[in-house]
Amino acid sequence: MAKISLPSLADTIRTFDLRADKSLGQHFLLDPALLSRIAAAAGPLRGVNVIEIGPGPGGLTRALLESEAAHVTAIEFDKRAVAAITQLAGTTERLSIIEADAMRADLAALVPAPRAIVANLPYNIGTLLLVNWLQNAADFQSMTLMFQLEVAARVCAQPNTGAYGRVSVLAQWLCDVTMLMRIPAGAFAPPPKVESALIRLVPKAAQPTKAELKLMERLTAAAFGQRRKMLRGALKPLGGEALCEAAGIDAARRAETLSVAEFVTLMRVLEARENG
């Protein structure tokens, strides 16, 4: 796609007084080369309707418009950023702007399939947004998301590591998850106190039912609710030792040692017991 002739991102920030708002978790990326790398990391976008959350001054939006995406829908809560990004909308029919709270937005209702999310997420709600989207993972072709490094590490964590927890199990059960790149704090304006990382989640072809998802959420909440407890104690409200025995899992183990497949086995046993 042809590049769009626009004011620099720094000029856009000055014009619209877009100083980053800490209460909104804003940290802006301004390097066009890095933004192009992030857009490219989302994979082939030809024919895909891309959703961007929190575009800010529109740096990533510009990179996405230079890709082969069929359309870009930017969802922004900050009125200043809505005004800033509106200048982009006047240059192309491939961009829509929705002023809304992403936590409450029904993305599948707003944007037709095939759809993918590509976003530098606000730090303060990144995990909550991901958990919301995982509830309907099949709605998306992929999700390429920037988090603070600690959060990204949790999503991608493997068993027997300190970062492994509920979000690791849920994300990896529902999606193929890949850590794509680490982004230093100095790449952002203003620089956050921590590094960030870009990850890509591709929903698996086979997705659980809503009932199965709720069971897994209950199971992982109990298992990781008291990490130091052995499974026999942590899972006591769900059957404890008997549940583990039926699943062929040692009840003396702790939640962080179980693979995603073992959590699925426990969930199946719990499902059979509750439906039996």
Secondary structure, DSSP 4 states (H G I P E B T S, - for coil): -PPP----HHHHHHHTT----GGGT--EE--HHHHHHHHHHT---BT-EEEEE--TTSHHHHHHHTTTBSEEEEEE--HHHHHHHHHHHTT-SSEEEEES-TTT--HHHHSPSSEEEEEE--TTTHHHHHHHHHTTGGG-SEEEEEEEHHHHHHHHPPTTSTT-SHHHHHHHHHEEEEEEEEE-GGGEES--SS-EEEEEEEE-SS---HHHHHHHHHHHHHHHHTTTS-HHHHTGGGTHHHHHHHHT--TTS-GGG--HHHHHHHHHHHHHHHH-
